[in-house]
Amino acid sequence: MEDKKLNSPLEGIVVIDLSRYVAGPFATMMLGDMGATVIKVEPPGHGDDMRAWPPFISGQGAYFMTVNRNKRSMTLNTRDPRGVEILRRLISRADVLYENFRLGVMEKMGLTWESMSAGNPRLVYCRVSAFGSTGPYATRPGYDQIAQGMGGLMSVTGTPDSGPMRVGIAIADINTAMYAAFGILAALLARERTGKGQQVNTSLLETVVSMLTVQASKFFATGETPPPAGNDHPVVCPYGAYPARDGYVNIAVGTDNMFRRFCTALGRPEAADDPDFASNDDRSRNRARLTQIINEALSKKDMKTWVEDLNREGIPCGPIYTVDQVFSDPQVLHLGMLLEMQHPQLGAIRMPGIPLKFSETPSVAKLPPPMLGEHTNEILREYGHSEAEIRKLHEDGVI
């Protein structure tokens, strides 16, 4: 059998994206980056609520643009029965449907899983929610920070002095989106074997709980509730953020042998023979004294020198950058993680690049983030609507 040549991994896969904010659009952007045709369906007039979130670039929400490349936008009033019928037609020819509405919204439109799968047995339907699609909290509204708190993440972030601290990005949203994209791909693979689509469900709460990993294992093993870890690893020592002469560095010393090399590189080789630091457990118990030794040594050189010196000795070490510094780092630039796209109205726009690299079917940034409804007429023509029908739908506020 001759292998089919693909230009990108998901070429030919059609995704109907009803989602908004981050947990939905980030996932569908990932699918679009891998070559899927993504149709973003938005309410007429205002579209995805995140379009209105500052800061703005010539009136366009920068946050929206960061998670909505490689998509086409169409507007559709799903409160009008004709809008629902158009949506149903889109779904009937789709491979994937993705939404993150509150529970019951799809059902109120008559778009139940049973009716959609009857019309399209190969459909993969991904539903993302705050707390899951069943259970006592299923109907509650929720955002990223609510899940960070309920999932325990904020309790182990920050310091005893700071109190609970949120992670500095929408990490529950973003990781939920990645889980969702992973689940969709698994369901598409299963469909190749069975011929049938299926539902894929995940939630912000499930994502955060799954991310507890080492903190959860510490609780399960000892029965002790993990305290805020600050910048120190909860298990390994030394492993954290330390001040050099002109800035902070992260240092991760994972083994006893590495610790000996680390002490030599610091100019404090005798510390490796100190019984207080003989093993990781010893170092963890005596973390405060070891940290003082490390800080005193690091104060003698600048951040860049320590990063070079420690990496030369095989000690994992890296600078703690501000966001502006990230996008001037030579390795970040080499990996293509600063992406510049040409927008038809805004000119050159910048955003983080695509982290997945494929040797045979590359990910490509083809389409800039769409203007609201930019592709509505084009998509309706593709689905068989005449120019007269499209004009009437515009006049009646359906699109």
C-alpha positions in Angstrom: 0.0 0.0 0.0 1.4 3.4 -1.0 1.9 5.9 1.8 -0.2 9.0 1.5 1.8 12.2 1.4 0.7 14.7 4.1 1.8 18.3 4.3 0.9 18.5 8.0 -0.2 15.9 10.6 -3.9 16.8 10.7 -4.4 17.8 7.1 -8.0 17.2 6.1 -9.4 17.2 9.6 -12.2 19.7 10.1 -12.7 21.3 13.5 -15.8 23.3 14.5 -14.7 25.5 17.4 -17.5 27.0 19.6 -15.1 27.8 22.4 -14.0 31.0 23.9 -11.5 32.4 26.5 -8.3 30.2 26.7 -9.1 26.6 27.6 -10.9 26.1 24.3 -9.1 28.3 21.8 -5.6 27.2 22.9 -6.5 23.6 22.1 -8.0 24.4 18.7 -5.0 26.5 17.9 -2.8 23.5 18.6 -5.0 21.5 16.2 -4.8 24.3 13.6 -1.0 24.4 14.0 -0.9 20.7 13.1 -2.9 21.4 9.9 -6.5 21.0 10.9 -9.1 23.3 9.2 -10.5 25.2 12.2 -13.8 27.1 11.9 -14.2 29.4 14.8 -18.0 30.1 15.3 -18.6 33.4 17.2 -21.7 35.4 18.2 -22.3 38.4 15.8 -21.4 41.8 17.1 -18.8 41.0 19.8 -17.5 37.5 19.2 -15.3 35.6 21.6 -15.4 37.7 24.9 -11.6 37.6 24.9 -11.5 39.9 21.9 -12.4 42.7 24.3 -9.7 42.0 26.8 -6.8 44.5 26.9 -4.1 45.2 25.9 -5.1 46.1 22.4 -3.2 46.4 19.1 -5.0 48.9 16.9 -8.3 47.9 18.6 -7.7 44.2 18.5 -7.2 42.2 21.7 -3.7 41.0 22.0 -4.7 38.2 24.3 -7.2 36.9 21.8 -4.6 36.9 19.0 -2.1 34.9 21.0 -4.4 31.8 21.1 -6.4 32.1 17.8 -4.0 31.8 14.9 -4.7 29.2 12.1 -8.4 29.6 12.3 -11.2 31.1 10.2 -14.0 33.1 11.9 -17.6 33.0 11.1 -20.4 34.8 13.0 -23.6 32.9 13.8 -26.6 33.8 15.9 -27.5 30.5 17.6 -30.5 32.0 19.2 -32.1 32.0 15.8 -33.3 28.6 14.6 -31.7 29.2 11.3 -28.4 29.8 13.0 -28.7 26.5 14.9 -29.6 24.7 11.6 -26.4 26.2 10.0 -24.4 25.0 12.9 -25.9 21.6 12.7 -24.9 21.4 9.0 -21.3 22.4 10.0 -21.2 19.7 12.6 -22.6 17.0 10.2 -19.5 17.4 8.1 -16.9 17.9 10.8 -14.4 15.6 12.3 -14.2 17.4 15.7 -16.6 19.6 17.6 -15.1 21.6 20.6 -17.0 23.7 23.1 -16.6 25.0 26.6 -20.1 26.3 27.4 -21.8 25.9 30.7 -23.6 22.6 31.1 -26.9 22.5 29.2 -26.2 25.2 26.6 -25.8 22.8 23.8 -28.8 20.8 24.8 -31.0 23.9 24.9 -30.1 24.3 21.2 -31.2 20.8 20.5 -27.6 19.8 19.9 -27.4 16.7 22.1 -24.7 14.1 21.7 -27.3 11.6 20.6 -28.6 13.8 17.8 -25.2 15.0 16.6 -23.7 11.5 16.6 -26.8 10.2 14.8 -26.1 12.7 12.0 -22.4 12.2 12.1 -21.3 8.8 13.6 -17.6 9.7 13.1 -17.8 12.9 15.1 -15.4 13.5 18.0 -17.1 15.8 20.5 -14.8 17.5 23.0 -16.5 19.2 25.9 -14.4 21.2 28.4 -15.9 22.5 31.6 -14.8 24.0 34.9 -15.7 21.1 37.2 -16.7 18.2 34.9 -19.9 17.3 33.1 -21.4 15.3 36.0 -21.2 15.5 39.8 -22.3 18.0 42.5 -20.4 21.0 41.0 -21.1 20.3 37.3 -23.4 23.3 36.8 -21.1 25.8 38.6 -19.3 28.5 36.6 -15.6 28.6 36.9 -12.4 30.2 35.7 -8.7 29.3 35.8 -8.0 30.8 39.2 -11.0 29.1 40.8 -9.6 25.8 39.6 -6.0 26.6 40.7 -7.4 27.2 44.2 -9.7 24.2 44.4 -7.2 21.8 42.9 -4.6 22.6 45.6 -2.1 24.3 43.3 -2.3 27.7 45.0 -1.7 26.2 48.4 1.8 24.9 47.4 2.6 28.1 45.4 4.1 31.2 47.1 5.6 31.2 50.6 4.3 31.1 54.1 4.5 34.9 54.2 2.8 35.5 50.9 -0.1 33.1 51.5 -1.7 31.2 48.6 -0.4 32.4 45.2 -1.7 31.9 41.7 0.7 30.8 39.0 1.5 33.8 36.8 -0.2 32.4 33.7 -3.6 30.7 33.1 -2.0 27.4 33.8 -5.2 25.5 34.4 -6.7 26.8 31.2 -3.6 26.0 29.1 -3.0 22.6 30.5 -6.7 21.7 30.2 -6.4 22.7 26.5 -3.4 20.5 26.1 -5.2 17.5 27.7 -8.2 18.2 25.5 -6.0 18.3 22.3 -4.3 15.1 23.4 -7.7 13.5 24.0 -9.0 14.6 20.6 -6.0 13.1 18.9 -6.5 9.8 20.8 -10.2 9.7 19.8 -9.3 10.4 16.2 -6.8 7.5 16.3 -9.4 5.2 17.9 -11.9 6.3 15.1 -9.4 5.0 12.5 -9.6 1.6 14.1 -13.3 1.5 14.9 -15.0 3.9 12.5 -16.8 5.5 15.3 -16.4 8.9 17.0 -16.9 9.5 20.7 -17.1 12.1 23.4 -14.0 13.5 25.1 -14.6 15.3 28.4 -12.1 17.1 30.7 -12.2 20.0 33.1 -10.1 22.6 34.8 -10.4 20.9 38.2 -9.3 17.5 36.9 -6.3 19.1 35.2 -5.1 20.9 38.3 -5.5 17.8 40.5 -3.6 15.7 38.0 -0.8 18.2 38.1 -0.2 17.9 41.8 2.1 14.9 41.1 5.0 15.2 43.6 3.0 17.2 46.1 0.2 14.6 46.1 2.7 11.8 46.4 4.2 13.5 49.4 0.8 13.7 51.0 -0.1 10.1 50.2 3.2 8.8 51.5 3.4 10.8 54.8 -0.1 12.0 55.5 1.3 15.5 55.9 -0.2 18.5 54.0 2.5 20.0 51.8 3.2 23.7 52.7 3.9 26.4 50.2 7.2 25.5 48.5 8.3 29.0 47.4 11.1 28.6 44.9 12.5 25.4 46.5 11.7 22.0 45.1 9.6 20.1 47.7 11.8 17.0 47.6 15.2 17.7 46.0 17.9 19.9 47.5 19.5 22.1 46.4 17.0 22.8 43.7 15.6 26.4 43.5 16.2 30.0 42.8 19.3 31.7 44.1 20.7 35.3 43.9 23.8 35.9 41.9 25.5 39.3 41.9 23.2 40.9 39.4 20.1 38.6 39.1 18.6 35.3 40.0 19.5 31.8 38.7 17.7 28.5 38.9 20.0 25.6 40.0 18.9 22.0 40.1 21.2 19.5 41.7 19.6 16.1 41.3 22.2 13.5 42.6 24.9 13.2 45.2 27.6 13.0 42.6 26.3 16.2 41.0 26.3 17.8 44.4 30.0 17.1 44.8 30.7 18.7 41.4 28.5 21.6 42.3 30.4 22.3 45.5 33.7 22.3 43.6 32.3 24.7 41.0 31.1 27.0 43.8 34.6 27.1 45.3 33.3 25.3 48.4 34.5 21.7 47.8 34.6 21.0 51.6 30.8 21.3 51.7 30.5 18.0 49.8 32.1 16.2 52.8 29.9 17.9 55.4 27.8 15.1 57.1 24.9 17.6 57.1 24.9 17.4 53.3 25.8 13.8 52.7 22.5 12.8 51.1 19.5 14.5 49.6 17.5 13.9 52.8 20.3 15.4 54.8 20.5 18.4 52.5 16.7 18.9 52.7 16.8 18.8 56.5 19.6 21.4 56.6 18.3 23.4 53.6 18.7 26.8 55.4 22.4 26.4 56.2 23.1 25.0 52.7 21.2 27.9 51.1 23.3 30.4 53.0 26.5 28.8 51.7 25.3 28.8 48.2 24.1 32.4 48.3 27.5 33.6 49.7 29.3 31.8 46.9 27.0 33.0 44.1 27.3 36.7 45.2 30.9 36.7 43.9 30.0 36.4 40.2 27.3 37.7 37.9 24.3 35.6 36.6 25.7 35.0 33.1 29.0 33.7 34.4 27.4 31.3 36.9 25.1 29.9 34.2 28.1 29.3 31.9 30.3 27.9 34.7 27.7 25.5 36.2 26.5 24.2 32.8 30.1 23.6 31.8 30.3 21.3 34.9 27.1 19.5 34.0 25.0 21.2 36.7 21.6 22.3 35.4 21.4 26.0 35.7 19.6 28.8 33.9 18.8 32.5 34.3 15.4 33.7 35.6 14.4 36.0 32.7 11.8 38.7 32.5 9.4 38.2 29.6 11.3 40.7 27.4 14.5 38.8 28.0 12.9 35.5 27.0 12.3 36.7 23.5 15.9 37.8 22.9 17.5 34.6 24.1 19.4 32.9 21.3 18.1 29.4 22.0 14.5 30.7 22.1 15.0 32.4 18.8 16.8 29.4 17.3 13.8 27.2 18.2 11.4 29.6 16.4 9.6 30.4 19.6 9.2 34.1 18.6 6.7 34.0 15.8 5.9 37.0 13.6 2.9 36.8 11.3 1.5 39.3 8.8 -2.0 40.4 9.7 -4.1 41.9 6.9 -5.1 45.0 8.9 -2.5 45.2 11.7 0.7 44.4 9.8 3.4 42.4 11.6 2.2 40.9 14.9 4.3 38.8 17.3 3.3 35.8 19.5 4.9 32.7 21.0 5.8 30.1 18.4 4.8 26.5 17.9 6.6 24.1 20.3 6.0 20.9 18.3 8.4 20.1 15.6 7.8 17.2 13.1 10.4 15.8 10.8 8.0 14.8 8.0 4.8 16.8 8.5 5.7 20.1 9.9 3.5 22.4 11.9 2.9 25.7 10.2 1.5 29.1 11.1 -0.6 29.7 8.0 -3.4 32.0 9.1 -3.1 35.1 11.4 -5.8 35.5 14.1 -9.0 36.2 12.2 -11.1 39.4 12.4 -14.6 38.8 13.7 -16.7 37.1 11.0 -13.9 37.5 8.4 -14.7 34.2 6.7 -18.4 33.9 7.3 -19.5 34.3 3.6 -16.6 32.1 2.4 -17.6 29.3 4.7 -21.3 29.5 3.9 -20.5 29.2 0.2 -18.4 26.1 0.9 -21.4 24.6 2.6 -23.7 25.2 -0.3 -25.4 28.6 0.5 -26.3 30.8 -2.4 -25.4 34.5 -2.5 -29.1 35.4 -2.0 -29.3 33.2 1.1 -26.2 34.7 2.5 -27.5 38.2 1.9 -30.8 37.4 3.6 -29.0 35.9 6.6 -27.0 39.1 7.0 -30.2 41.2 6.7 -32.0 39.1 9.4 -29.0 39.2 11.8 -28.4 35.5 11.7 -24.8 36.0 10.7 
